[in-house]
């Protein structure tokens, strides 16, 4: 699995884009490697677990959440991830398949695990119906659930973030006239739209050739980049168009 993944990384690098996220089958193989890591591959395996699995309800995320939950409960073991760290990693998955496990861990007899789950849920917003599960636990007297409910009420996920700067200096990337969504997300490359980094390589290729090189030069100034045009965003491919802009400008 690792050899195949490294070959994939090299292939994507040649295209100027990062590797694709792990798929469910690759994630399953990674879990097995984590249980008995090959010598010298420990940091690489951890980086794949932390950074190369899509969050939310992707099938690879399901495998990741299931594995980390098992580690947290002591049902699976890896020398690379302690139970508390497994809970912390669950907390980085934003929502989806991790939420049920984190709610369950609020009731853990292990104070360290329960505290880690509490901290994770305080900054997790995409909980959907699990909100009512936390609400019921809080009403039943679970102190950890009560802390989570209070943190949500206080919007700690927002207030804990850095204060917005009084002044923001930007570098302007200007595209005169009108930019439509086909300029940003060309229909001729429609088949690559799910692959955001690869599809973004075609942004403005016809409307304003050389734009990506200009953006790369502007980034060297060290400031955020502001896209400026007379009219921006007309057209129907808005989602893929904004994906391309976000990929290049953040």
C-alpha positions as a LaTeX table, in Angstrom:
\begin{tabular}{lrrr}
\hline
Residue & $x$ (\AA) & $y$ (\AA) & $z$ (\AA) \\
\hline
Unk1 & 0.00 & 0.00 & 0.00 \\
Unk2 & 2.79 & 2.44 & 0.93 \\
Unk3 & 4.70 & 1.83 & $-2.30$ \\
Unk4 & 1.55 & 2.42 & $-4.34$ \\
Unk5 & 0.75 & 5.58 & $-2.42$ \\
Unk6 & 4.26 & 6.98 & $-2.87$ \\
Unk7 & 4.03 & 6.30 & $-6.60$ \\
Unk8 & 0.73 & 8.19 & $-6.62$ \\
Unk9 & 2.33 & 11.11 & $-4.76$ \\
Unk10 & 5.10 & 11.30 & $-7.36$ \\
Unk11 & 2.63 & 11.17 & $-10.23$ \\
Unk12 & 0.54 & 13.99 & $-8.77$ \\
Unk13 & 3.61 & 16.08 & $-7.96$ \\
Unk14 & 4.58 & 15.91 & $-11.63$ \\
Unk15 & 1.19 & 17.50 & $-12.37$ \\
Unk16 & 1.77 & 20.20 & $-9.78$ \\
Unk17 & $-0.98$ & 19.02 & $-7.43$ \\
Unk18 & $-1.11$ & 17.23 & $-4.06$ \\
Unk19 & $-2.09$ & 13.57 & $-3.74$ \\
Unk20 & $-5.73$ & 12.60 & $-3.58$ \\
Unk21 & $-7.19$ & 11.80 & $-0.14$ \\
Unk22 & $-7.12$ & 8.18 & 0.95 \\
Unk23 & $-10.00$ & 5.98 & $-0.13$ \\
Unk24 & $-11.75$ & 3.53 & 2.22 \\
Unk25 & $-9.74$ & 0.53 & 1.03 \\
Unk26 & $-6.48$ & 2.41 & 1.52 \\
Unk27 & $-7.62$ & 3.55 & 4.95 \\
Unk28 & $-8.36$ & $-0.04$ & 5.96 \\
Unk29 & $-4.86$ & $-1.05$ & 4.89 \\
Unk30 & $-3.42$ & 1.89 & 6.83 \\
Unk31 & $-5.21$ & 0.76 & 10.00 \\
Unk32 & $-3.57$ & $-2.65$ & 9.73 \\
Unk33 & $-0.16$ & $-1.05$ & 9.25 \\
Unk34 & $-0.72$ & 1.17 & 12.29 \\
Unk35 & $-1.30$ & $-1.91$ & 14.44 \\
Unk36 & 2.13 & $-3.24$ & 13.52 \\
Unk37 & 4.08 & $-0.39$ & 11.90 \\
Unk38 & 7.09 & $-1.21$ & 9.71 \\
Unk39 & 10.32 & 0.18 & 11.15 \\
Unk40 & 11.07 & 3.65 & 9.88 \\
Unk41 & 7.54 & 4.30 & 8.62 \\
Unk42 & 6.02 & 5.48 & 11.88 \\
Unk43 & 5.88 & 9.23 & 11.15 \\
Unk44 & 4.69 & 8.66 & 7.60 \\
Unk45 & 1.85 & 6.43 & 8.80 \\
Unk46 & 0.79 & 9.02 & 11.37 \\
Unk47 & 0.85 & 11.79 & 8.78 \\
Unk48 & $-1.45$ & 9.75 & 6.54 \\
Unk49 & $-3.83$ & 9.15 & 9.44 \\
Unk50 & $-3.85$ & 12.80 & 10.50 \\
Unk51 & $-3.78$ & 14.63 & 7.20 \\
Unk52 & $-4.77$ & 12.49 & 4.23 \\
Unk53 & $-8.29$ & 11.33 & 5.15 \\
Unk54 & $-11.24$ & 13.53 & 4.12 \\
Unk55 & $-13.45$ & 14.68 & 7.02 \\
Unk56 & $-17.20$ & 14.29 & 7.33 \\
Unk57 & $-19.11$ & 11.39 & 5.82 \\
Unk58 & $-16.64$ & 10.08 & 3.26 \\
Unk59 & $-16.27$ & 6.29 & 3.49 \\
Unk60 & $-12.59$ & 6.63 & 4.38 \\
Unk61 & $-13.67$ & 8.87 & 7.27 \\
Unk62 & $-15.98$ & 6.09 & 8.45 \\
Unk63 & $-13.05$ & 3.65 & 8.56 \\
Unk64 & $-10.87$ & 6.22 & 10.33 \\
Unk65 & $-13.51$ & 7.04 & 12.94 \\
Unk66 & $-14.18$ & 3.35 & 13.58 \\
Unk67 & $-10.48$ & 2.63 & 14.07 \\
Unk68 & $-9.85$ & 5.60 & 16.35 \\
Unk69 & $-12.92$ & 4.74 & 18.42 \\
Unk70 & $-11.63$ & 1.20 & 18.86 \\
Unk71 & $-8.23$ & 2.53 & 19.96 \\
Unk72 & $-9.87$ & 4.94 & 22.41 \\
Unk73 & $-11.90$ & 2.11 & 23.95 \\
Unk74 & $-8.97$ & $-0.29$ & 24.06 \\
Unk75 & $-10.54$ & $-2.61$ & 21.49 \\
Unk76 & $-7.65$ & $-2.04$ & 19.06 \\
Unk77 & $-4.04$ & $-1.20$ & 19.78 \\
Unk78 & $-1.31$ & 0.67 & 17.98 \\
Unk79 & 2.03 & 1.73 & 19.43 \\
Unk80 & 1.69 & 5.04 & 17.60 \\
Unk81 & $-1.61$ & 6.36 & 19.00 \\
Unk82 & $-2.55$ & 6.37 & 22.68 \\
Unk83 & $-6.26$ & 6.27 & 23.61 \\
Unk84 & $-6.43$ & 9.96 & 24.54 \\
Unk85 & $-4.67$ & 10.92 & 21.31 \\
Unk86 & $-7.20$ & 8.80 & 19.41 \\
Unk87 & $-9.97$ & 10.93 & 20.93 \\
Unk88 & $-8.09$ & 14.10 & 20.02 \\
Unk89 & $-7.81$ & 12.88 & 16.42 \\
Unk90 & $-11.53$ & 12.11 & 16.37 \\
Unk91 & $-12.02$ & 15.74 & 17.34 \\
Unk92 & $-10.25$ & 16.94 & 14.18 \\
Unk93 & $-12.75$ & 15.27 & 11.83 \\
Unk94 & $-15.19$ & 18.24 & 11.88 \\
Unk95 & $-18.39$ & 16.18 & 12.07 \\
Unk96 & $-20.05$ & 13.12 & 10.60 \\
Unk97 & $-18.83$ & 9.68 & 11.60 \\
Unk98 & $-16.82$ & 10.91 & 14.59 \\
Unk99 & $-19.71$ & 12.54 & 16.42 \\
Unk100 & $-21.46$ & 9.45 & 17.81 \\
Unk101 & $-18.21$ & 8.15 & 19.27 \\
Unk102 & $-17.38$ & 11.48 & 20.91 \\
Unk103 & $-20.85$ & 11.71 & 22.46 \\
Unk104 & $-20.52$ & 8.17 & 23.79 \\
Unk105 & $-17.11$ & 9.00 & 25.26 \\
Unk106 & $-18.64$ & 11.82 & 27.31 \\
Unk107 & $-19.90$ & 9.01 & 29.56 \\
Unk108 & $-16.52$ & 7.27 & 29.84 \\
Unk109 & $-15.31$ & 6.27 & 33.30 \\
Unk110 & $-11.83$ & 7.28 & 32.16 \\
Unk111 & $-11.67$ & 10.97 & 33.07 \\
Unk112 & $-8.93$ & 11.70 & 30.53 \\
Unk113 & $-10.97$ & 10.23 & 27.68 \\
Unk114 & $-14.15$ & 12.01 & 28.76 \\
Unk115 & $-12.31$ & 15.32 & 29.05 \\
Unk116 & $-10.76$ & 14.90 & 25.61 \\
Unk117 & $-14.19$ & 14.13 & 24.12 \\
Unk118 & $-15.64$ & 17.19 & 25.84 \\
Unk119 & $-12.92$ & 19.43 & 24.41 \\
Unk120 & $-13.43$ & 17.96 & 20.95 \\
Unk121 & $-17.20$ & 18.41 & 20.92 \\
Unk122 & $-16.99$ & 22.00 & 22.14 \\
Unk123 & $-15.50$ & 22.97 & 18.78 \\
Unk124 & $-17.53$ & 20.57 & 16.62 \\
Unk125 & $-20.58$ & 22.16 & 15.00 \\
Unk126 & $-21.73$ & 19.62 & 12.41 \\
Unk127 & $-23.46$ & 17.33 & 14.92 \\
Unk128 & $-27.02$ & 17.41 & 13.51 \\
Unk129 & $-29.37$ & 15.13 & 15.51 \\
Unk130 & $-26.59$ & 14.22 & 17.94 \\
Unk131 & $-27.29$ & 17.62 & 19.50 \\
Unk132 & $-30.32$ & 16.06 & 21.16 \\
Unk133 & $-28.19$ & 13.20 & 22.53 \\
Unk134 & $-25.86$ & 15.70 & 24.19 \\
Unk135 & $-28.85$ & 17.69 & 25.42 \\
Unk136 & $-30.35$ & 14.58 & 27.03 \\
Unk137 & $-27.05$ & 13.69 & 28.70 \\
Unk138 & $-26.77$ & 17.23 & 30.06 \\
Unk139 & $-30.33$ & 17.11 & 31.40 \\
Unk140 & $-29.53$ & 13.80 & 33.08 \\
Unk141 & $-26.66$ & 15.45 & 34.96 \\
Unk142 & $-23.63$ & 14.51 & 32.86 \\
Unk143 & $-21.15$ & 17.30 & 33.66 \\
Unk144 & $-19.20$ & 16.82 & 30.44 \\
Unk145 & $-22.32$ & 17.16 & 28.31 \\
Unk146 & $-23.29$ & 20.26 & 30.29 \\
Unk147 & $-19.91$ & 21.81 & 29.48 \\
Unk148 & $-20.40$ & 21.05 & 25.79 \\
Unk149 & $-23.88$ & 22.60 & 25.74 \\
Unk150 & $-22.59$ & 25.73 & 27.48 \\
Unk151 & $-19.67$ & 25.99 & 25.06 \\
Unk152 & $-22.06$ & 25.77 & 22.11 \\
Unk153 & $-24.32$ & 28.40 & 23.69 \\
Unk154 & $-21.32$ & 30.69 & 24.23 \\
Unk155 & $-20.07$ & 30.08 & 20.67 \\
Unk156 & $-16.62$ & 29.16 & 21.93 \\
Unk157 & $-15.81$ & 27.74 & 18.50 \\
Unk158 & $-15.94$ & 31.35 & 17.29 \\
Unk159 & $-14.82$ & 33.43 & 20.26 \\
Unk160 & $-11.70$ & 31.30 & 20.76 \\
Unk161 & $-10.41$ & 32.16 & 17.30 \\
Unk162 & $-7.79$ & 34.89 & 16.74 \\
Unk163 & $-9.11$ & 38.45 & 16.65 \\
Unk164 & $-9.48$ & 39.92 & 13.17 \\
Unk165 & $-6.67$ & 42.33 & 12.38 \\
Unk166 & $-7.51$ & 46.04 & 12.37 \\
Unk167 & $-5.84$ & 46.34 & 8.97 \\
Unk168 & $-5.34$ & 43.70 & 6.28 \\
Unk169 & $-2.87$ & 44.38 & 3.48 \\
Unk170 & $-3.57$ & 42.41 & 0.31 \\
Unk171 & $-2.03$ & 41.95 & $-3.11$ \\
Unk172 & $-4.57$ & 42.59 & $-5.86$ \\
Unk173 & $-4.99$ & 40.07 & $-8.66$ \\
Unk174 & $-7.04$ & 41.89 & $-11.27$ \\
Unk175 & $-9.05$ & 40.39 & $-14.11$ \\
Unk176 & $-10.57$ & 43.30 & $-16.08$ \\
Unk177 & $-14.14$ & 43.09 & $-17.26$ \\
Unk178 & $-16.45$ & 40.18 & $-16.51$ \\
Unk179 & $-15.34$ & 36.82 & $-15.15$ \\
Unk180 & $-17.95$ & 34.08 & $-15.53$ \\
Unk181 & $-17.94$ & 30.69 & $-13.89$ \\
Unk182 & $-16.78$ & 28.98 & $-17.08$ \\
Unk183 & $-13.63$ & 31.12 & $-16.95$ \\
Unk184 & $-12.93$ & 29.83 & $-13.45$ \\
Unk185 & $-14.20$ & 26.27 & $-14.00$ \\
Unk186 & $-13.99$ & 25.50 & $-17.73$ \\
Unk187 & $-16.65$ & 23.11 & $-18.99$ \\
Unk188 & $-14.00$ & 21.54 & $-21.23$ \\
Unk189 & $-12.46$ & 20.17 & $-18.01$ \\
Unk190 & $-15.78$ & 19.22 & $-16.37$ \\
Unk191 & $-14.70$ & 15.62 & $-15.75$ \\
Unk192 & $-11.99$ & 16.82 & $-13.34$ \\
Unk193 & $-14.28$ & 19.00 & $-11.19$ \\
Unk194 & $-14.42$ & 16.51 & $-8.29$ \\
Unk195 & $-10.60$ & 16.66 & $-8.19$ \\
Unk196 & $-10.38$ & 20.26 & $-7.02$ \\
Unk197 & $-6.59$ & 20.81 & $-7.19$ \\
Unk198 & $-6.32$ & 19.29 & $-10.66$ \\
Unk199 & $-9.38$ & 21.12 & $-11.99$ \\
Unk200 & $-8.10$ & 24.41 & $-10.57$ \\
Unk201 & $-5.07$ & 24.17 & $-12.84$ \\
Unk202 & $-7.40$ & 25.18 & $-15.70$ \\
Unk203 & $-8.67$ & 28.35 & $-14.01$ \\
Unk204 & $-8.59$ & 31.33 & $-16.40$ \\
Unk205 & $-6.56$ & 29.37 & $-18.96$ \\
Unk206 & $-8.57$ & 30.93 & $-21.81$ \\
Unk207 & $-9.90$ & 34.09 & $-20.18$ \\
Unk208 & $-6.49$ & 35.34 & $-19.06$ \\
Unk209 & $-3.57$ & 33.02 & $-19.90$ \\
Unk210 & $-0.67$ & 33.15 & $-17.46$ \\
Unk211 & $-2.90$ & 33.93 & $-14.49$ \\
Unk212 & $-1.64$ & 31.07 & $-12.33$ \\
Unk213 & 1.94 & 32.22 & $-12.83$ \\
Unk214 & 0.89 & 35.75 & $-11.87$ \\
Unk215 & $-0.80$ & 34.45 & $-8.72$ \\
Unk216 & 2.35 & 32.50 & $-7.82$ \\
Unk217 & 4.41 & 35.68 & $-8.18$ \\
Unk218 & 1.99 & 37.67 & $-6.03$ \\
Unk219 & 2.17 & 35.05 & $-3.29$ \\
Unk220 & 5.88 & 35.78 & $-2.98$ \\
Unk221 & 4.96 & 39.18 & $-1.53$ \\
Unk222 & 3.61 & 37.39 & 1.54 \\
Unk223 & 0.17 & 39.04 & 1.61 \\
Unk224 & $-3.30$ & 37.53 & 1.09 \\
Unk225 & $-4.49$ & 37.88 & $-2.50$ \\
Unk226 & $-7.71$ & 39.68 & $-3.44$ \\
Unk227 & $-9.40$ & 38.76 & $-6.72$ \\
Unk228 & $-10.65$ & 41.99 & $-8.34$ \\
Unk229 & $-12.85$ & 42.34 & $-11.41$ \\
Unk230 & $-15.69$ & 44.48 & $-12.72$ \\
Unk231 & $-18.15$ & 41.57 & $-12.62$ \\
Unk232 & $-17.23$ & 38.22 & $-11.07$ \\
Unk233 & $-19.19$ & 34.97 & $-10.92$ \\
Unk234 & $-21.94$ & 35.06 & $-13.53$ \\
Unk235 & $-22.88$ & 31.63 & $-14.79$ \\
Unk236 & $-24.12$ & 28.31 & $-13.48$ \\
Unk237 & $-20.99$ & 26.44 & $-12.32$ \\
Unk238 & $-20.66$ & 28.41 & $-9.11$ \\
Unk239 & $-19.56$ & 25.62 & $-6.79$ \\
Unk240 & $-16.68$ & 24.38 & $-8.93$ \\
Unk241 & $-15.76$ & 27.97 & $-9.80$ \\
Unk242 & $-15.40$ & 29.01 & $-6.17$ \\
Unk243 & $-13.51$ & 25.79 & $-5.46$ \\
Unk244 & $-10.89$ & 26.86 & $-7.99$ \\
Unk245 & $-10.65$ & 30.37 & $-6.56$ \\
Unk246 & $-10.35$ & 29.03 & $-3.01$ \\
Unk247 & $-7.69$ & 26.56 & $-4.05$ \\
Unk248 & $-5.46$ & 29.27 & $-5.45$ \\
Unk249 & $-6.27$ & 32.23 & $-3.20$ \\
Unk250 & $-7.46$ & 30.63 & 0.04 \\
\hline
\end{tabular}
